[in-house]
Amino acid sequence: MSSRKRVVGGNQRNGEKGSATAAKGKRLQTGDKQHKAALILARGGSKGIPLKNVKTLAGIPLIGWVLRAAVDSELFDSVWVSTDHDHIEKVALSCGARIHRRSAEVSKDSSTSLDTIQEFLRLNPEVDIVCNIQATSPCLHPFHLKEALQLITEQGYDSVFAVVRRHHFRWQEVKNDSGELTRPLNLDPHNRPRRQDWDGELCESGSFYFTQRELIEEQGLLQGGKVAYYEVRPEYSVDIDVDIDWPVAEQRVLRYGYFGRVPPEVVKLMFCNISGCLTEGRIFLSVSGEEMVSINTRDTAGIRILQKEGVEVMLLTSSLDPFEKALSQKVSARLGCEVLCVGEQPLDDLETLVKERKLSWKDVAFMGNDEIDVQCLNVAGLSAVPSDAPVLAKNAAKYICTAPGGKGAMREFAEHIRFFILMVTFGVFSCILTDQ
Protein backbone atom coordinates (compact mmCIF):
# COMPACT_ATOMS: atom_id res chain seq x y z
CA MET A 1 0.00 0.00 0.00
CA SER A 2 1.35 3.41 -0.89
CA SER A 3 2.18 5.89 1.84
CA ARG A 4 -0.73 7.85 3.20
CA LYS A 5 -1.22 11.41 2.00
CA ARG A 6 -1.11 13.81 4.88
CA VAL A 7 -2.09 16.97 3.05
CA VAL A 8 -3.42 19.64 5.35
CA GLY A 9 -2.82 22.69 3.24
CA GLY A 10 -1.11 24.37 0.33
CA ASN A 11 0.27 22.00 -2.28
CA GLN A 12 1.32 19.28 0.15
CA ARG A 13 1.11 15.82 -1.38
CA ASN A 14 2.31 12.29 -0.59
CA GLY A 15 3.46 12.85 2.99
CA GLU A 16 5.15 16.23 2.56
CA LYS A 17 5.09 18.41 5.65
CA GLY A 18 4.20 22.03 5.98
CA SER A 19 1.70 24.47 7.44
CA ALA A 20 -1.99 24.10 6.74
CA THR A 21 -3.88 26.32 4.33
CA ALA A 22 -5.70 28.93 6.39
CA ALA A 23 -8.06 31.83 6.00
CA LYS A 24 -7.30 34.95 7.97
CA GLY A 25 -9.10 35.06 11.25
CA LYS A 26 -8.98 35.44 14.98
CA ARG A 27 -6.57 33.04 16.70
CA LEU A 28 -8.15 31.61 19.81
CA GLN A 29 -6.25 30.49 22.87
CA THR A 30 -5.26 26.83 22.82
CA GLY A 31 -3.94 24.49 25.45
CA ASP A 32 -3.88 20.97 26.74
CA LYS A 33 -6.42 21.75 29.46
CA GLN A 34 -9.22 22.47 27.03
CA HIS A 35 -12.20 20.13 27.27
CA LYS A 36 -12.52 18.30 23.95
CA ALA A 37 -15.81 16.59 23.15
CA ALA A 38 -16.70 14.28 20.28
CA LEU A 39 -20.31 14.63 19.18
CA ILE A 40 -22.09 12.30 16.75
CA LEU A 41 -25.47 13.51 15.52
CA ALA A 42 -27.92 10.63 15.07
CA ARG A 43 -31.51 11.70 14.62
CA GLY A 44 -34.07 8.91 14.34
CA GLY A 45 -35.89 10.34 11.32
CA SER A 46 -33.53 9.38 8.48
CA LYS A 47 -35.47 9.57 5.21
CA GLY A 48 -33.13 7.72 2.84
CA ILE A 49 -32.53 4.65 5.05
CA PRO A 50 -34.80 4.36 8.14
CA LEU A 51 -32.76 4.24 11.38
CA LYS A 52 -29.64 4.19 9.23
CA ASN A 53 -27.36 5.13 12.11
CA VAL A 54 -27.96 1.84 13.94
CA LYS A 55 -28.39 -0.44 10.94
CA THR A 56 -25.83 -3.25 11.01
CA LEU A 57 -22.84 -2.70 8.73
CA ALA A 58 -20.34 -5.57 8.54
CA GLY A 59 -21.72 -6.94 11.80
CA ILE A 60 -21.63 -3.69 13.79
CA PRO A 61 -24.24 -0.91 14.13
CA LEU A 62 -23.17 1.86 11.77
CA ILE A 63 -22.67 4.37 14.57
CA GLY A 64 -20.47 1.86 16.41
CA TRP A 65 -17.66 2.24 13.86
CA VAL A 66 -17.11 5.95 14.52
CA LEU A 67 -17.69 5.60 18.26
CA ARG A 68 -14.94 2.97 18.43
CA ALA A 69 -12.54 5.29 16.60
CA ALA A 70 -13.44 8.25 18.84
CA VAL A 71 -13.10 6.31 22.09
CA ASP A 72 -9.89 4.54 21.09
CA SER A 73 -8.26 7.80 19.95
CA GLU A 74 -8.10 8.81 23.65
CA LEU A 75 -8.32 12.44 22.52
CA PHE A 76 -11.64 13.34 24.02
CA ASP A 77 -12.69 14.19 27.55
CA SER A 78 -16.20 13.09 26.60
CA VAL A 79 -17.81 11.25 23.69
CA TRP A 80 -21.47 11.97 22.97
CA VAL A 81 -24.29 10.91 20.70
CA SER A 82 -27.04 13.44 20.12
CA THR A 83 -30.35 11.75 19.38
CA ASP A 84 -34.10 11.90 19.77
CA HIS A 85 -34.66 8.15 19.45
CA ASP A 86 -34.78 5.52 22.22
CA HIS A 87 -33.22 2.69 20.21
CA ILE A 88 -30.33 4.83 18.99
CA GLU A 89 -29.76 5.90 22.60
CA LYS A 90 -29.52 2.26 23.75
CA VAL A 91 -27.03 1.37 21.02
CA ALA A 92 -24.93 4.46 21.73
CA LEU A 93 -24.79 3.71 25.46
CA SER A 94 -23.70 0.13 24.73
CA CYS A 95 -20.83 1.57 22.65
CA GLY A 96 -19.62 3.70 25.55
CA ALA A 97 -21.08 7.08 24.56
CA ARG A 98 -22.86 9.66 26.67
CA ILE A 99 -26.23 10.89 25.46
CA HIS A 100 -27.37 14.36 24.51
CA ARG A 101 -31.12 13.93 24.31
CA ARG A 102 -31.89 16.66 21.85
CA SER A 103 -35.00 18.79 22.18
CA ALA A 104 -37.94 18.69 19.77
CA GLU A 105 -36.87 22.13 18.57
CA VAL A 106 -33.69 20.76 16.97
CA SER A 107 -35.16 17.41 15.91
CA LYS A 108 -37.21 18.68 13.00
CA ASP A 109 -36.57 17.81 9.36
CA SER A 110 -35.60 21.45 8.89
CA SER A 111 -33.12 21.50 11.81
CA THR A 112 -29.47 21.89 10.91
CA SER A 113 -26.39 20.30 12.43
CA LEU A 114 -25.38 23.73 13.69
CA ASP A 115 -28.69 24.10 15.57
CA THR A 116 -28.09 20.84 17.43
CA ILE A 117 -24.43 21.58 18.19
CA GLN A 118 -25.35 25.00 19.56
CA GLU A 119 -27.92 23.40 21.86
CA PHE A 120 -25.33 20.84 22.96
CA LEU A 121 -22.84 23.57 23.84
CA ARG A 122 -25.44 25.53 25.82
CA LEU A 123 -26.12 22.42 27.90
CA ASN A 124 -22.41 21.59 28.31
CA PRO A 125 -20.56 24.83 29.13
CA GLU A 126 -17.36 22.95 30.04
CA VAL A 127 -16.71 22.00 26.38
CA ASP A 128 -14.05 24.12 24.64
CA ILE A 129 -13.54 22.20 21.40
CA VAL A 130 -16.22 20.10 19.75
CA CYS A 131 -15.62 17.50 17.05
CA ASN A 132 -18.75 16.79 15.06
CA ILE A 133 -18.22 13.27 13.65
CA GLN A 134 -20.53 11.98 10.95
CA ALA A 135 -22.08 8.62 11.86
CA THR A 136 -21.91 7.58 8.20
CA SER A 137 -18.08 7.56 8.11
CA PRO A 138 -17.34 3.95 9.10
CA CYS A 139 -13.76 4.00 7.78
CA LEU A 140 -12.71 6.71 10.23
CA HIS A 141 -9.54 5.84 12.18
CA PRO A 142 -8.14 7.35 15.39
CA PHE A 143 -5.08 8.67 13.53
CA HIS A 144 -7.35 10.86 11.35
CA LEU A 145 -8.75 12.54 14.46
CA LYS A 146 -5.37 12.86 16.18
CA GLU A 147 -3.65 14.57 13.27
CA ALA A 148 -6.56 16.91 12.61
CA LEU A 149 -6.85 17.95 16.26
CA GLN A 150 -3.14 18.77 16.37
CA LEU A 151 -3.81 21.59 13.92
CA ILE A 152 -5.93 23.26 16.60
CA THR A 153 -4.00 22.36 19.75
CA GLU A 154 -0.49 22.80 18.34
CA GLN A 155 -0.85 25.19 15.41
CA GLY A 156 -3.62 27.44 16.67
CA TYR A 157 -6.33 26.90 14.07
CA ASP A 158 -9.92 27.70 15.00
CA SER A 159 -11.54 25.01 12.85
CA VAL A 160 -10.43 21.95 10.90
CA PHE A 161 -12.56 19.79 8.65
CA ALA A 162 -12.05 16.65 6.56
CA VAL A 163 -11.76 16.74 2.78
CA VAL A 164 -11.19 14.13 0.09
CA ARG A 165 -9.59 14.62 -3.32
CA ARG A 166 -11.89 13.96 -6.28
CA HIS A 167 -11.09 13.81 -9.98
CA HIS A 168 -14.51 14.67 -11.42
CA PHE A 169 -15.07 16.98 -14.37
CA ARG A 170 -18.08 19.14 -13.57
CA TRP A 171 -20.55 20.70 -16.01
CA GLN A 172 -23.23 23.37 -15.60
CA GLU A 173 -26.70 21.96 -15.04
CA VAL A 174 -29.39 23.24 -17.43
CA LYS A 175 -33.17 22.95 -17.16
CA ASN A 176 -35.19 21.01 -19.70
CA ASP A 177 -36.56 23.09 -22.56
CA SER A 178 -34.63 26.14 -21.36
CA GLY A 179 -32.68 26.43 -24.56
CA GLU A 180 -29.50 26.89 -22.55
CA LEU A 181 -26.32 25.03 -23.33
CA THR A 182 -24.24 23.39 -20.68
CA ARG A 183 -20.68 24.57 -20.12
CA PRO A 184 -17.65 23.13 -18.33
CA LEU A 185 -17.06 24.36 -14.79
CA ASN A 186 -13.60 23.06 -14.03
CA LEU A 187 -11.94 22.08 -17.30
CA ASP A 188 -11.06 23.32 -20.77
CA PRO A 189 -12.36 20.79 -23.33
CA HIS A 190 -9.67 21.97 -25.76
CA ASN A 191 -7.01 20.96 -23.25
CA ARG A 192 -8.67 18.08 -21.43
CA PRO A 193 -6.09 16.83 -18.90
CA ARG A 194 -5.25 13.23 -18.18
CA ARG A 195 -6.10 12.14 -14.65
CA GLN A 196 -2.45 11.73 -13.73
CA ASP A 197 -1.72 15.28 -14.90
CA TRP A 198 -4.50 16.86 -12.82
CA ASP A 199 -4.43 17.34 -9.06
CA GLY A 200 -8.21 17.11 -8.87
CA GLU A 201 -10.30 19.12 -6.41
CA LEU A 202 -10.75 19.03 -2.65
CA CYS A 203 -14.31 18.28 -1.55
CA GLU A 204 -15.70 18.09 1.96
CA SER A 205 -15.85 14.44 2.97
CA GLY A 206 -18.17 15.17 5.89
CA SER A 207 -16.25 12.78 8.15
CA PHE A 208 -15.57 15.30 10.92
CA TYR A 209 -15.48 18.98 11.83
CA PHE A 210 -13.34 20.28 14.72
CA THR A 211 -14.40 23.73 15.92
CA GLN A 212 -13.51 26.02 18.80
CA ARG A 213 -16.51 26.85 20.97
CA GLU A 214 -16.19 30.61 20.49
CA LEU A 215 -16.50 30.32 16.72
CA ILE A 216 -19.83 28.51 17.03
CA GLU A 217 -21.22 30.77 19.75
CA GLU A 218 -20.04 34.13 18.48
CA GLN A 219 -20.22 33.66 14.70
CA GLY A 220 -22.54 30.69 14.24
CA LEU A 221 -19.89 28.87 12.17
CA LEU A 222 -18.47 25.35 12.13
CA GLN A 223 -15.86 26.39 9.57
CA GLY A 224 -14.35 29.81 9.97
CA GLY A 225 -11.78 31.97 11.69
CA LYS A 226 -8.34 30.56 11.03
CA VAL A 227 -9.51 27.48 9.15
CA ALA A 228 -7.64 24.45 7.83
CA TYR A 229 -8.55 21.24 6.08
CA TYR A 230 -7.33 17.70 6.71
CA GLU A 231 -7.18 15.49 3.63
CA VAL A 232 -8.45 11.94 4.01
CA ARG A 233 -7.42 9.44 1.37
CA PRO A 234 -10.29 8.29 -0.90
CA GLU A 235 -10.27 4.71 0.39
CA TYR A 236 -11.26 5.99 3.85
CA SER A 237 -14.11 8.11 2.50
CA VAL A 238 -17.53 6.42 2.23
CA ASP A 239 -20.89 7.90 1.33
CA ILE A 240 -24.01 6.16 2.65
CA ASP A 241 -27.19 7.94 1.63
CA VAL A 242 -29.43 5.31 0.04
CA ASP A 243 -29.79 1.52 0.26
CA ILE A 244 -27.71 0.91 -2.86
CA ASP A 245 -24.69 2.43 -1.05
CA TRP A 246 -24.84 -0.19 1.72
CA PRO A 247 -23.15 -3.22 0.08
CA VAL A 248 -20.40 -0.99 -1.32
CA ALA A 249 -19.82 0.54 2.11
CA GLU A 250 -19.75 -2.91 3.69
CA GLN A 251 -16.96 -4.07 1.39
CA ARG A 252 -15.05 -0.83 1.97
CA VAL A 253 -15.27 -1.02 5.75
CA LEU A 254 -14.14 -4.65 5.81
CA ARG A 255 -11.07 -3.57 3.86
CA TYR A 256 -10.32 -0.17 5.42
CA GLY A 257 -12.40 0.08 8.61
CA TYR A 258 -10.97 0.42 12.11
CA PHE A 259 -11.27 -2.84 14.06
CA GLY A 260 -9.79 -1.73 17.36
CA ARG A 261 -6.40 -1.17 18.96
CA VAL A 262 -5.34 -4.76 18.32
CA PRO A 263 -6.09 -6.08 14.82
CA PRO A 264 -7.71 -9.52 14.57
CA GLU A 265 -5.46 -12.56 14.66
CA VAL A 266 -5.76 -15.69 12.54
CA VAL A 267 -8.46 -17.79 14.20
CA LYS A 268 -7.30 -21.28 15.11
CA LEU A 269 -10.23 -22.49 17.22
CA MET A 270 -13.95 -21.82 17.07
CA PHE A 271 -16.68 -22.59 19.61
CA CYS A 272 -20.28 -22.57 18.43
CA ASN A 273 -23.47 -23.21 20.37
CA ILE A 274 -25.62 -25.86 18.76
CA SER A 275 -28.90 -24.60 20.19
CA GLY A 276 -29.84 -21.16 18.86
CA CYS A 277 -26.80 -20.80 16.59
CA LEU A 278 -26.32 -23.95 14.55
CA THR A 279 -30.03 -24.73 15.01
CA GLU A 280 -33.12 -22.63 15.58
CA GLY A 281 -33.12 -23.76 19.19
CA ARG A 282 -35.95 -26.26 18.75
CA ILE A 283 -35.80 -29.97 19.63
CA PHE A 284 -38.25 -32.28 17.89
CA LEU A 285 -39.57 -35.37 19.66
CA SER A 286 -40.60 -38.46 17.72
CA VAL A 287 -43.48 -40.72 18.76
CA SER A 288 -40.92 -43.09 20.22
CA GLY A 289 -39.42 -40.26 22.30
CA GLU A 290 -36.28 -39.84 20.19
CA GLU A 291 -34.89 -36.28 20.07
CA MET A 292 -34.15 -34.67 16.69
CA VAL A 293 -32.77 -31.33 15.52
CA SER A 294 -32.75 -29.62 12.14
CA ILE A 295 -29.43 -28.29 10.79
CA ASN A 296 -29.27 -26.08 7.71
CA THR A 297 -26.90 -27.30 4.98
CA ARG A 298 -25.63 -23.73 4.57
CA ASP A 299 -24.38 -23.86 8.13
CA THR A 300 -22.71 -27.25 7.70
CA ALA A 301 -20.98 -25.81 4.63
CA GLY A 302 -19.76 -22.97 6.85
CA ILE A 303 -18.18 -25.45 9.23
CA ARG A 304 -16.41 -27.14 6.32
CA ILE A 305 -15.11 -23.75 5.15
CA LEU A 306 -13.43 -23.22 8.51
CA GLN A 307 -12.09 -26.75 8.72
CA LYS A 308 -10.57 -26.30 5.26
CA GLU A 309 -8.81 -23.17 6.56
CA GLY A 310 -7.33 -25.17 9.41
CA VAL A 311 -9.73 -23.95 12.10
CA GLU A 312 -10.78 -26.50 14.72
CA VAL A 313 -14.53 -26.21 15.27
CA MET A 314 -16.06 -27.38 18.57
CA LEU A 315 -19.81 -27.45 19.10
CA LEU A 316 -21.30 -26.64 22.50
CA THR A 317 -24.35 -27.85 24.36
CA SER A 318 -25.43 -26.60 27.78
CA SER A 319 -26.01 -28.45 31.01
CA LEU A 320 -28.98 -26.11 31.45
CA ASP A 321 -30.60 -27.58 28.32
CA PRO A 322 -28.72 -30.82 27.59
CA PHE A 323 -28.84 -32.91 24.43
CA GLU A 324 -29.28 -36.65 24.56
CA LYS A 325 -25.89 -38.35 24.32
CA ALA A 326 -26.96 -40.26 21.20
CA LEU A 327 -28.01 -37.02 19.48
CA SER A 328 -24.71 -35.32 20.34
CA GLN A 329 -22.83 -38.28 18.92
CA LYS A 330 -24.82 -38.14 15.69
CA VAL A 331 -24.16 -34.41 15.27
CA SER A 332 -20.47 -34.92 16.02
CA ALA A 333 -20.11 -37.73 13.50
CA ARG A 334 -22.01 -35.94 10.76
CA LEU A 335 -20.13 -32.64 11.08
CA GLY A 336 -16.71 -33.94 12.08
CA CYS A 337 -16.67 -31.78 15.21
CA GLU A 338 -16.25 -32.55 18.88
CA VAL A 339 -19.36 -31.78 20.93
CA LEU A 340 -18.77 -30.46 24.44
CA CYS A 341 -21.29 -29.86 27.22
CA VAL A 342 -20.57 -26.68 29.21
CA GLY A 343 -22.00 -25.45 32.49
CA GLU A 344 -23.58 -22.21 33.66
CA GLN A 345 -20.26 -20.37 33.15
CA PRO A 346 -19.01 -21.52 29.72
CA LEU A 347 -15.86 -19.41 30.01
CA ASP A 348 -14.63 -21.49 32.96
CA ASP A 349 -15.03 -24.74 31.00
CA LEU A 350 -13.52 -23.41 27.77
CA GLU A 351 -10.53 -21.67 29.37
CA THR A 352 -8.86 -25.04 29.97
CA LEU A 353 -9.34 -26.10 26.35
CA VAL A 354 -7.82 -22.88 25.06
CA LYS A 355 -4.76 -23.29 27.30
CA GLU A 356 -4.33 -26.96 26.40
CA ARG A 357 -3.98 -25.90 22.76
CA LYS A 358 -1.44 -23.23 23.76
CA LEU A 359 -3.71 -20.50 22.41
CA SER A 360 -4.98 -17.23 23.81
CA TRP A 361 -8.53 -15.95 23.42
CA LYS A 362 -7.46 -13.61 20.61
CA ASP A 363 -6.92 -16.77 18.52
CA VAL A 364 -10.47 -17.96 19.24
CA ALA A 365 -13.81 -17.29 17.56
CA PHE A 366 -16.99 -17.74 19.55
CA MET A 367 -20.61 -17.84 18.45
CA GLY A 368 -23.22 -17.62 21.19
CA ASN A 369 -26.78 -16.50 21.52
CA ASP A 370 -27.71 -15.77 25.12
CA GLU A 371 -26.81 -14.13 28.42
CA ILE A 372 -24.56 -16.96 29.61
CA ASP A 373 -22.38 -16.46 26.54
CA VAL A 374 -21.58 -12.79 27.22
CA GLN A 375 -18.20 -13.42 28.87
CA CYS A 376 -17.00 -15.56 25.98
CA LEU A 377 -18.33 -13.09 23.42
CA ASN A 378 -16.35 -10.35 25.15
CA VAL A 379 -13.00 -12.12 25.37
CA ALA A 380 -12.89 -13.94 22.02
CA GLY A 381 -10.82 -12.41 19.23
CA LEU A 382 -13.82 -12.68 16.93
CA SER A 383 -17.33 -13.23 18.25
CA ALA A 384 -20.80 -13.27 16.78
CA VAL A 385 -24.48 -13.78 17.54
CA PRO A 386 -27.42 -14.57 15.22
CA SER A 387 -29.78 -11.73 14.34
CA ASP A 388 -32.43 -13.06 16.73
CA ALA A 389 -30.15 -13.08 19.79
CA PRO A 390 -31.20 -10.96 22.81
CA VAL A 391 -29.85 -7.42 23.14
CA LEU A 392 -27.46 -8.31 25.97
CA ALA A 393 -25.67 -10.84 23.76
CA LYS A 394 -25.68 -8.49 20.76
CA ASN A 395 -24.01 -5.76 22.80
CA ALA A 396 -21.17 -8.13 23.72
CA ALA A 397 -20.59 -9.51 20.22
CA LYS A 398 -18.13 -8.09 17.70
CA TYR A 399 -20.31 -9.22 14.81
CA ILE A 400 -24.09 -9.42 14.52
CA CYS A 401 -25.25 -11.76 11.78
CA THR A 402 -28.02 -10.73 9.43
CA ALA A 403 -29.35 -14.32 9.53
CA PRO A 404 -31.12 -15.87 12.53
CA GLY A 405 -29.94 -19.01 14.31
CA GLY A 406 -30.29 -22.20 12.28
CA LYS A 407 -30.86 -20.28 9.04
CA GLY A 408 -27.41 -19.42 7.78
CA ALA A 409 -25.91 -17.48 10.70
CA MET A 410 -23.09 -20.00 11.12
CA ARG A 411 -22.25 -19.82 7.40
CA GLU A 412 -22.25 -16.02 7.54
CA PHE A 413 -19.88 -15.93 10.51
CA ALA A 414 -17.65 -18.55 8.87
CA GLU A 415 -17.33 -16.30 5.81
CA HIS A 416 -16.49 -13.40 8.11
CA ILE A 417 -13.76 -15.44 9.83
CA ARG A 418 -12.35 -16.60 6.52
CA PHE A 419 -12.20 -13.01 5.32
CA PHE A 420 -10.03 -12.08 8.31
CA ILE A 421 -7.84 -15.13 7.82
CA LEU A 422 -7.16 -14.01 4.25
CA MET A 423 -6.61 -10.39 5.33
CA VAL A 424 -4.03 -11.41 7.93
CA THR A 425 -2.42 -14.00 5.65
CA PHE A 426 -1.82 -11.44 2.90
CA GLY A 427 -0.67 -8.74 5.31
CA VAL A 428 -3.50 -6.29 4.76
CA PHE A 429 -3.80 -5.31 8.44
CA SER A 430 -0.03 -4.83 8.62
CA CYS A 431 -0.23 -2.47 5.66
CA ILE A 432 -3.01 -0.43 7.29
CA LEU A 433 -1.09 -0.17 10.57
CA THR A 434 2.08 0.87 8.70
CA ASP A 435 0.02 3.42 6.81
CA GLN A 436 -0.94 5.07 10.08
N, C-alpha and C positions, 0 to 999 in steps of 0.2 A: 504494500500500500504506500502511495506517495506521501510525503510529509504534509502535515496539515497546514493549510493557510492560516495565518494569524493576522490577517489584515484588519487594522482598526483605524486606518485613516490614510489620507494621501494616496500615493501610488504603491503602497506596500503590497507585495505579493510573495507567495511561497516561503513564508517564514521570516521575511525581512523584518527588522525592528525599526521602530520610529515612533514619533508622537502621533496621536490620533487626530483625524480631521475634526475641527471644531468651529462652531459659529461663535461670534463674539457674544459675551454675556457675563453676567455677574458670577464671580467665583465664590461659592459658599464654603463655609468652614468644614473641614473634614477631620476625621480622627478615628482611632480604633474604638473609642467608647460609644460611638453612635449605635443606636439600636437599629438593626437591619431586619426587616420582615419580608418574607416571601408570601405573596398573595396570589392564589389561583382562583379565578372567577369561574363559577360553575352553576349557572342558573338552570333550573329544571325544565324550562320551556323551549328547548332546542327545536327548531322547526325542520331543519334538514334531516337530522337523525334523532328521533325521540330519545331522551336521556343518554345522549351520546357520551357525556363525560364519564359515565360509569359502565358503559358497554364494554364487554370483555374484548381486549385486543391482545392476541398472542398469549392468552391465558391470564391476563391481568386487567383489572378495570382501567380504562384509558387514563383516568386521572392519577392512578397509582404510579405510572411511569415517571411523570414529572415530580410527584411527591417524593419518590425514592431519590431522584437526583438532587432535589432541594435539601432533603434531610441529610443525605450522605455527603453533601458538599461541606457541611459544618460551617457554613458562612453566616447562617441566620440565627438571630436570637429568638425568633419565633417563625413558625410556618403555618399559614392559614389557608383555609378554603372558604370562600364567600359563596353562600348558596341560600336558596329559598325552598329547598326540597329535602324532605326527611330522608329519603333513601341515599341521596348524594351525601348528606351529613353523616350517615352511618358508615358509608364506605370511606369517607375522608378521615373519620376518627380512627377507623381500623388501620389506616395507613400512617397514623401518627400526627395528623394535622390538628390544629385548633380550628374552631368554627366561628366565622363571622356570619351570623344569621341576618342576612340583609333585610331591610325593610321593604314593604310593598311599594314604596315610592321609587325605589331603584331596581325593582324587579319587573318592570313593564317591558313590553317589546321595544318601546322607544327609548328605554334607559341606555345610557352609554357606559362604557368601562370607566370613564373618568368619574361619572356620577357615583358609581359604587366605591371606587377607590377613595374619593373624597369623604364619603360616609364612613368608610373604614378608618380613615385617619382621624376624623372627629371623635370616633369612639375609642381610639387607641393613641392618645397624645404622646406616649413614650416613643413611638416610631419616628426615626429620623430619615431612613432611606427605605423605600418600598420597592420590591421587585415584583412586578406583575408578570407572572408566568402563564403562558397559554396552555390550557389543559390538553389541547390537541397538538402538542409537540412531543410525541413519545420518544424521539431520538435525542432528547436533551441529555447532556452529560454534566456532571459536576464541574469539569474543567471549563466548560463554556461559561458557567456562572462565575467561577473564580476569576477568570481572566477579564471578564467584563466588569466585575465589581472593582477590580484593581484600578481601573480607569477613573473611578470616583474617589476611592480611598487613598490612592497613591499619586494620582495625577490631577486631581481637583476638578474633574468634570461634574456638571450638574445632572446630566442625564446620559444614559447609554442604552442603545437598543440594538437588537439583532437584525442583521441583513443577510441576504444570500445573493450570490452573483448569478444572473440569468443571461442567456444569450438568445433573446427573442427579438425579432424584428417586428416593430409595432407600426400599425397603419391607422389612419383616422377613420373612425366609424361614421357611416353616412346613413340617413334614414331612407327607407324605401320610397320610391317615387319622388324623391326630393330633387332629382336632377343633378345633385352634387357628385363630384368625383372624389374618390378616396385619395389620400396622399400619404407618403411615408413620414413617420414621426421621428425615427431615429436612424435612418440610413439614406444613402444616396444610391438609387438603383443603377446609376451609371458607373458607380464604383463600389459595387456590392462586395463587402469584405468576406473572406473566409473566416470560419469560426476561430481558427487558431491565430488569426491576425487581429482579432477584435477582443478587447477586454470585457465586453458585455456591460451590463448595467447592474447597479446595486438596488435591490428591492427589499422592502421590509419583509422579514420572514415571519414576524409575529410571535416568535418563540418567547421573548422576554423583553421587558422594559424596566430598567433601573432608573429611579427618579428621586432626587432630594425632596424632602417634604415641602420646603419653602416654595419650590417651583410649582407644585400642585396647588398649594393653598393660596399663594399670592398671585399667580398668573394663570391658574387653571390649565396647566400644560403637563403632559407626560414627557414630551420631547421639547427641550428649549434650554435657554441659558447657554452655558458652555456645553455643547452637545457633541457626542461622539457616537460612532457606530462600531459594532463588533461583528465581523464577518464570520458566518457559520458556513462550513462547506456544504455543498448541495446534498450530499448523501445523508446529512443529519437534519435536513429540512423536509418536513412532511406536511401536506395539506389534507385535512379530513373535513370535508364539508357535506358530502352526500354519500349514500351507501356504496356507490361504485368505487369510492376512494378506499374503502375499508380493506379489501384483500391486498391492495397495493401497499397500504400502510403496514399491514401485518407482516408482509415479506420484508419490508424495509426495517421494521423494528427488530425482527429476529436477526437481521444482519448487522444493524448499527445501533440498536438500543442499548441502554445502560442496565446491566443485570446485577448491579451491586458492587460493593467494594472488592469482593473476591469472585472472579469469574468462575463459571461452572467447571467442574472437573469431568473427566471421562467416567461415566457411570460403570461400575463393575458388578453391582448387586442391586436387584430390585425386589421390594416387598409389595405385594398387592393383595388387598382383601378380596376374598371370593364373594362374600355376600355384600351387595350394594355397589361393587365395582366391576368385578368380572361377571356378576349376575345382577339381575334386577333386585335381588334381595328376597325373592320368593322361593319357598321350598314346596314342591308338589308331592302329594302323598297318593300312592297307588291304593287300590282296593286291598291289596295284601299288606299294606302298611309300609311299603318300600319308599324311601325318600328319593326324590329326583330334582335336579336343577336344570335350567336351560342356559346354555352358553352360546353366545353369538360367534359365528365363524370369523367375523371381522376381528373380534378380540383375540381369538386363538391365533390368527395370523399376526397380530401385534406381538404376541409372546414369541412367536417364531422369529420375527424381525429382530427382537432383542437378543435372542439366543444366537442368531447368526452373527451378531455384532460382538459376541463374547460376553454378554451380560447374563449372569446367573439370576434366574427368576424364581422367587419363592412365594407361594400362595399361602394366605393366612386365613384361618378360621378363629372364632372366638369362643372361649369357655363360657361366655355369657349366652351364646346362641350356637351351640356345637353342632357339627355335622356328624352323621353316622360314620363310623370308621370305614365301612365298606364304600360309602359314597366318596369319602376323601381319597381312598385308594384308587377308585375309578378315575377321578379327576386328575390325580397325580400321574397315573399311567397314560392317560389320553394326551395330556399336555406336556409330559416330560419335565414336570416341576415337582419339587418337594413341597408337601403341604404341612404346615406347622400350626398347631393350636396355641394361641397366646391368651394371656390372662387379662385382667382388668387394666393393667398398665403395660401395654404392648412394648413400650420402650425398654422396660426392664428385661423382658424376654429376648428382645432382638439385639440388645447391646452386646450380649455374649457372642452371638453369631457374627456380628460385625468384627469384633476383636479377634475371634478365631481365624477369620480370613485375612487378618492383618490389614484391615481397612479402617478408614475413619468415615464419619457420617457424610462428609462431603463427596465421598465416592458412591453414595447410596441414593437410589430413587425410591420414593415411597408413595403408594396410592392408597388413600383411605377415604372414609366417607362419613365419619361421625365424631362425636365429642371425644371418645377415648383415643382417637388417632391424632389429636392436636399436637401432642408432644413430638411424635414422629414426623408429622408434617412440618413442624418448625425446624427440626435439626437436620433433616435430610438435605443433601445437596440440591436435588430436584424433587419436588413433591407436587402432587395433583389430587384433585377431587372431581367426581362427576358433576355435571351441571345441576343435578337434583340433590346435592349434598346440603346439609344445614349450614346456616350462615357462619356459625362458629368454626366449622371445618374449612369453609371457603376462605375465611379471613386468615387462617394459618397456612394455607397452601400457596405455593409459588406459581401454580398453574391451575386454572379452572377450565375444565373441558367444556366444549359446547354440547357434547353428547351426554345423555344420562347413563347411569350404571346399567351394565348389561346390554347396551345398545351402541357399542362402538367407542366408549370412553377409554377403555384400555388400549385400543388400537391408536386412538388419537394421542394419548400420552406416550406410547411407544414411538410414534413418529417424531414427537417433540424431543424425546431422549436421543433418538438416532440423529436428529439434526444437530444437537449439541456435540455428540460424539464426532461427527464429521467436522464441525466448526473447530473443535479442539485439535483433532487429528491434523487438519490442514493449517493450523496456526492462525486462524482468523482472530481469535480473542487476543493473542499475543500482538498481532498487528495493531488492533484497536488500542491496546494499552500503550504500545510504543508511540502511537500517534498522539496520545495525550501528553 
